[in-house]
Amino acid sequence: MSRPRLCTRGCQRPITPATRCAKCVARDAAYKAAMDRRRPTATERGYDSKWAKARAGYLLKHPRCKMCDAPASVVDHRIPHRGDTALFWEKNNWQALCTSCHSKRKQMIENRPLSADAERRRNPFISPPRMPVVIVCGPAGAGKSTYVRKHAGPNDLVIDLDEIRARISGKGVHAYAPEHLAAALDERNRLLASLAADTTHDRCWFIVSAPTEDERQLWAKKLKARIVLLDTPLAECEKRIRRDPSRVSEVDRMIRLAADWWGRHQADIDSEARGERRDFPCASPTGARRCSRKFSVEIKNGKAVL
């Protein structure tokens, strides 16, 4: 009999090989439903008459499906653009697919389990740190970095993937640089692992989006940390993103990231309300609350009380 494996979609529960975690299937379905309700129209997402003309021209030059060589009917984005206008129109990111491959094979590729290296980067082994750790979570535009700057002491360490990627790529903090993500994750995980022997800093602040309770508690257990959840409303996130001069070239993508976070967060809450989560108490995205888990902190109007 095959040995159970751990679910790689966030909950880390043991499941039978070649099966999907029922809890995560239900959560993903709720997430998709929530995102569909929030999703802009095709025209609002850029699939307008200009795109129709570009698509037709591309299919004339590339009439065969890239995957199966059948007649192509869809121009697919190899890397999902997620609202990034530059990536949307980058022709090197296009590929011709038939309807079947786009609907089935491409989706299977995008949803397939992570490779061993990708899973190690996403879920690294970390020894218990020697210092207190505070995990600050929330969507793009929630104010995570601002919160940390306000509360961190002069001898505290801040670990922020965006800052790390900016140092590696030489681009701005909010610039889109997927080619540097793996190196940034490796450096982030190296810093997290170093906390076990760090005698220099007084406290560590770890910034991560973590839209679901499972993800937050997974990090909290690893780091024996306290959680600060900044559940800033999506409309306020959008206002902050549009006002931030450092995000001026990334506005559409950052708003999409914020909407994606809220879609997953709301789906997680909906799943919990239906009793599909066994481990954690019910939590509202607004108003004061305190989870019964020992690693959580109180949330009031989108801000945490340490």
N, C-alpha and C positions, 0 to 999 in steps of 0.2 A: 504493500500500500504506500502511495506517495506521501511524503512528509508535507505538512501544512507549510505555506509560505505566508509572509506578511503582505498585506495589501499595500500597494505603492501609491495609492491615490489620496493619502493624507491621514487615514485613521489608524494605520499600522496594526490592524486586527489580523489574527491568523485566519487564512482561508485555504480551501482546497485548491491545489494547482489546476490551471486551465479553467478556473471559474472566476467570476467577478464578485466583489463584496456587495451583498444585497443592500447594506446601509449606504454605501457610496453610490450605487446605481440609483437609489431613491433620491439621494442628495443631488446627484448630477441632473436628474430629471427635473427636480424642483428648481435648480439653478437655471436650466435651459428655459423653463417656463417663465421664471422671473426676468431673464434677459430678453426673451421674446416680447414681454410686455413693455420693456423699456427701449427696445431696439428701434432706432430710427428707420425710416422708409429706405428702400433701395436708392432712391434719388438723393436723399439726405446723406447716404453713405458714399456717394460719389458715382453710383451706377446710373448716370444720366445720359443724355444724347451724345455728349462728348465721349463718354466711355463706350457707348454703342458703336460709334464710328471707329474708335481705336481698336475695339475688339474685332470688328469685322475685318479691318486691315490686317491685324495680327493673324487671324485665322486663314486669310488668303495666303499668307506667307508660310504658315505652319498648319497645314490641313489635317495632319495625322496626330492622333493621341500619343502623348509622350510615354504613356505607360503600356498601352496595348496595341498601338498602331491602327486602331479603328478610326473612322472619320471623327475629327474633333469638332466639338460644338461649344466648348467652354474655355474661357481664358482664366486660368487659375493663378492665384498669387502663391508662389512657392513658400515664402515666409508670410504668414498672416499679417496684413498691414495694420489691423486694429485701429483704424482712423488716422494713421500716419500718411499724410498726403504725398510726401516724397516717395515713400515706399510703395504707395498705391500706383504711382505712375512710373516707377522704375521698371523699364522693360526687361532688364536682366532678371527681374523677380517674377516674370510671367512665364507660364507654360500652357501649351494647348492640351486639353484633355477631352475625352468623350464624357457624356453625361454619366455613364455607369461608373467610370473610374473616379470622377469627381465626387459622386455621391457615396461611393462605397470604399474604394481602395485608398483614396486620399484621406478620407475621414478615419479609416483604420490606421493609417500611418501617423496621423496627428494625435490619435488617441491611444496608440500602442504603449505598453509599459516602458518606463524609462530604462535606458541602458544602465549597466552596472556603474559606470563612471558618473552618469547624470544622477542616478539615485544616491550615490555616495556624496556628491556635491549638495544635493537637495536635503539629504538627511544624514549629516556627518556624525561620526562617533566623537563625543566630546567628554573629557573627564570633568568632574565637578570643579567649578572655579573656586579660587581662594578668596574672592571678594564678592560683595553684593552685586547682583545684576538686575537691571530693570529693562524689561522688554517693552518698547513703545510701538504700538500697532495702529493701523488705520489706512484709509485710502489715500491716493494722491491728492494733495491739497488739503489734507486734514490738519496740518500743522505739526507733524511729528518732529521735524528738525527744529522748528521754533520752540516747541515744548522742551526738547532736550537742551537747547542753548540756554533756556530760561532756568532750568533746574540743575544742570550739571555743574559740578565744582571744578576748580582750576586743575585739580589733580585726577580728574575722572577720564576714563577712556570711552570714546564714542566709536561704535562699529556700525557703519552705514554703507550698504552695498552701493548706493548711488555715488557716494563720495569716493569709494575705492575704485569703481569703474572709471570715474572721471580722472583719477590720478593715473590709471593705467593707459587710458585712451588718449589723454591730453585734450579731451573735449569738455564741454560744460557738464555740470552735475546732472542736468535733465536731458542731455543729448541722447539720441537713440544710437546705441553702439552694441548690437547683438554679438558682433565678432569678438568682443572683449568680455562677454558675460562669464564664460567658463573660467578664465583667468581671475576675474573679480571674485567669483564664488570660491575659488581655491584660496585666495588671499583672505577673504572674509572668514572662511573656516579655519585657516591657520591662526588668525587672531583670536577666534573663539577658543580654539584648543590651547592657546598660550595662556588663557586666564587661569589654568590649573596651577601654573608656576609663577604667575605675575605677583611680584611683591612691590611693584612701583606705583600702581594706581590705587585709588581709594574705592572706586566704584566703576562699573561698566554700564553703559547705556547701549542697548542693541535695538536698532531700528529695522523693522520688518513689517510687511503689509499684513500677512496672516489674517485673512478675512473670516476664517472659520474657527470655532472654539477648539476643534481637534488640533489644528495647526498651532494655535496659541499655547495650548496645554502641552503639546509635544515639545516645543521649545522651552517652556517653563520647567518641565521635568528635567530636560537635559542640563539646563543652566541653573536649576534651583532658584528661579527668578520670580520677581513680581511682574505682573502684567499691567500695563497702562493701555487701555483701549480708547482711542480718540475716534468715536463714531460720528464725526462731523457730517451733517446732512449733505447729500450730493449737490444740492443747489448752492450751498455755501462753498463747497470744494470747487465747483465750476467758477464761481466769482473770484476766488483766490487765485486759481490757475490763470484766469484771463488777466488779472491785475499784476501778476508776477512777471517782471521784465526778463528774468532768467529762463522763463518757459515760453517766450513769445514765439519761437519757432517750433514748439512742440505742443501747442495748445490742444489741437484735436486729439492727438495721441494720449495726452495726459488726462483729458476729460473722459476719453474712452476707458482708460485704466481705472479711473475713479468709479465710473459706471459699472465696470466689470467687477470691482471689489464689492460694491453695494449689491450687485446681483448675487454674488456668491454668499455674501453675508446674510442677505435676506432669505435666500434659499436655505441656509443653515438654520436660521431662526424658525422658518416655516417647518422644516423637517423636525426640529426639536418640539415644536408645538403639537405635531402629530404623534409625538411619542416615539419617534424613530431613533433618537439618540438615547443611549442607555447611561452614559457616563456622567453627563453634565446637567446641572439644573437649568431651568428655563431662564432666558435672559432677554431683556428688551433692549433695542438699539437706542432708545432715548429714556431719559429719566434716571433716577438713582437706582443702583442695584449693587449687590455684592454676591458673587458666586460663592458657593460653599467650599470650592476647592481651595486649598491653602495657599496656592500661588497667585491668587487674583487680588485685585484691589478695587476699591469703590469707584464707580463712574457717576459723575453728576453733569448732566447737560453736555455730554461729549468730552468731559475732562475727568481725569483721575485724581483722586485725593491720596497722596502717598502717606 
